[in-house]
């Protein structure tokens, strides 16, 4: 399975009306916060993987956050499941009421996680195991909101989970991307790999790894335009993902 949580630029009009940004400011926020084109970079045929993509922007709600802010590290930055701060720390929206917050979760977050959970269940039913690849990108320079401010950033970040990323999967991911010419770091500048809560630390047949691609490898971060080498980068990522899928298939039942 491939999960694409942050590729969308869609902000419904009624949600945009709640935001404290001008249209120009919102456009900038979407440019810096969206994992642009990851739906294309991580695309695999349905014969290889099922893809679940979040249909709206993370500015609406973030499907990769815990719904309980007490468990969410980024909530301290105003970036829990419902953001109240921009990437630069400015106010994004008024702190939502409990009713408004639940409305957003019910409308966007919960249906997405239901679809993700159903897809994992289908994979387990059909194959006895599920390899979940969480596809992201990250800026070449750290945003003010990021916890890791080290300017020396790898080409590819591999994120792992202590329970759901066995050593063979981590090492296979590192090798797959290194063999295609990139510099890799594990759990830096971002760590973790999403697993639906129904399975998290409960069903180790669900294996997960996060793959983050540095944006300047494939796009102009100032304009948002694809670079000429976009197709080459997409092809190399696809090849690496297929290697991961093949490794997962060979480990089925182990």
TAHUCOR-V331584 format. One record per residue. N is the residue number from 1. PHI is phi in whole degrees, -180 to 180 (999 if undefined). NEAR is the number of other ideal C-beta (glycine too) atoms within 10 Angstrom. Layout:
# TAHUCOR-V331584
n = [N	N]
phi = [PHI	PHI]
near = [NEAR	NEAR]
This chain:
# TAHUCOR-V331584
n = [1	2	3	4	5	6	7	8	9	10	11	12	13	14	15	16	17	18	19	20	21	22	23	24	25	26	27	28	29	30	31	32	33	34	35	36	37	38	39	40	41	42	43	44	45	46	47	48	49	50	51	52	53	54	55	56	57	58	59	60	61	62	63	64	65	66	67	68	69	70	71	72	73	74	75	76	77	78	79	80	81	82	83	84	85	86	87	88	89	90	91	92	93	94	95	96	97	98	99	100	101	102	103	104	105	106	107	108	109	110	111	112	113	114	115	116	117	118	119	120	121	122	123	124	125	126	127	128	129	130	131	132	133	134	135	136	137	138	139	140	141	142	143	144	145	146	147	148	149	150	151	152	153	154	155	156	157	158	159	160	161	162	163	164	165	166	167	168	169	170	171	172	173	174	175	176	177	178	179	180	181	182	183	184	185	186	187	188	189	190	191	192	193	194	195	196	197	198	199	200	201	202	203	204	205	206	207	208	209	210	211	212	213	214	215	216	217	218	219	220	221	222	223	224	225	226	227	228	229	230	231	232	233	234	235	236	237	238	239	240	241	242	243	244	245	246	247	248	249	250	251	252	253	254]
phi = [999	-119	-111	-119	-92	-129	-88	-78	-104	-78	-126	-55	-56	-69	-75	-59	-65	-81	-79	-97	-116	-72	-55	-68	-66	-65	-59	-66	-62	-65	-62	-83	-98	-83	-83	-57	68	-66	-66	-87	-64	-102	-68	-132	-59	-62	-72	-102	-154	-89	-111	-122	-118	-72	-83	-127	-69	-65	-67	-75	-148	-106	-71	-97	-99	-67	-75	-91	-60	-66	-98	-103	-59	-77	-61	-66	-96	74	-131	-76	-64	-117	-67	-117	-130	-82	-60	-91	94	-80	-60	-100	-150	-60	-56	-70	-66	-58	-67	-66	-61	-66	-61	-65	-65	-66	-81	-121	-69	-66	-62	-65	-69	-64	-66	-65	-63	-63	-68	-65	-60	-64	-65	-64	-65	-81	-124	81	-157	-147	-102	-108	-103	-100	-98	-139	-138	-147	-71	-67	-117	-60	-78	-56	-78	-78	-74	-95	-103	-64	-73	-84	-109	-71	-73	-131	-108	-104	-99	-129	-120	-58	-93	-111	-119	-65	-58	-64	-72	-58	-67	-64	-64	-60	-65	-60	-84	-63	-66	-102	96	-113	-92	-116	-132	-105	57	-154	-83	-129	-125	103	-156	-71	-135	-54	-61	-61	-109	-62	60	-120	-132	-81	-70	-88	-110	-140	-148	-100	-124	-117	-110	-68	-66	-71	-71	-133	-145	-83	-71	-81	-105	86	-79	-66	-85	-61	-85	-54	-63	-65	-62	-59	-64	-69	-64	-59	-63	-66	-65	-65	-64	-64	-61	-65	-65	-63	-64	-69	-96	-58	86	-92]
near = [20	23	27	22	21	22	22	21	14	12	19	12	6	8	18	15	8	14	20	13	18	9	9	8	15	18	12	15	21	19	16	17	21	19	22	23	20	25	17	15	26	26	19	18	9	7	5	15	22	16	18	20	19	25	13	19	24	22	26	23	23	22	23	17	22	15	17	10	15	7	10	17	13	19	18	10	17	18	23	23	22	25	26	16	17	25	20	13	13	13	13	22	19	11	10	15	9	7	7	14	17	15	12	18	16	10	15	22	21	15	12	18	19	12	15	23	15	13	20	24	16	13	19	15	9	9	14	10	18	26	23	27	25	23	25	22	24	21	18	11	12	15	14	13	17	17	12	14	10	10	9	8	19	18	18	24	24	26	24	20	24	8	17	24	22	16	8	14	22	18	13	21	26	17	15	24	26	14	12	16	9	19	12	17	18	16	17	16	21	16	15	17	24	22	25	21	13	15	20	14	11	10	17	12	16	23	22	26	23	24	26	23	27	20	22	16	19	23	21	11	16	7	8	16	10	16	14	7	12	16	12	13	20	18	12	21	26	16	13	22	23	15	17	21	17	13	17	21	12	10	15	12	7	7]
